[in-house]
Amino acid sequence: MSDLHKILSKALNEPAFAATLLASPEKAMVQAGVEPTPEKVAALHNAVNSLASANHYFGGPKPY
């Protein structure tokens, strides 16, 4: 499982972690055991924003 999959899976299964991910991606990465390099933080930010937008179109609320 990639680091991205690990973080997203944890966010889907743990509401408190999902809230941390939205508030502080770097902190969430550390909690998931992933080193928050600038490149990974930027990629995670883009992934979370894309998923939040897609969720809105599938009937879910935007988390921000």
Residue pairs with C-beta under 8 A, 6 or more apart in sequence:
1 9
3 29
3 32
3 34
3 40
4 43
4 44
4 47
6 32
6 33
6 34
7 21
7 28
7 29
7 32
7 34
7 44
8 47
8 51
10 17
10 32
11 17
11 18
11 21
11 28
12 18
17 28
17 31
17 32
18 63
20 27
20 28
20 31
21 28
21 44
21 48
22 48
22 63
22 64
25 36
25 41
25 44
25 45
25 48
26 36
26 41
29 35
29 36
29 40
29 41
29 44
30 36
34 40
52 62
52 63
52 64
53 62
55 61
55 62
55 63
56 62
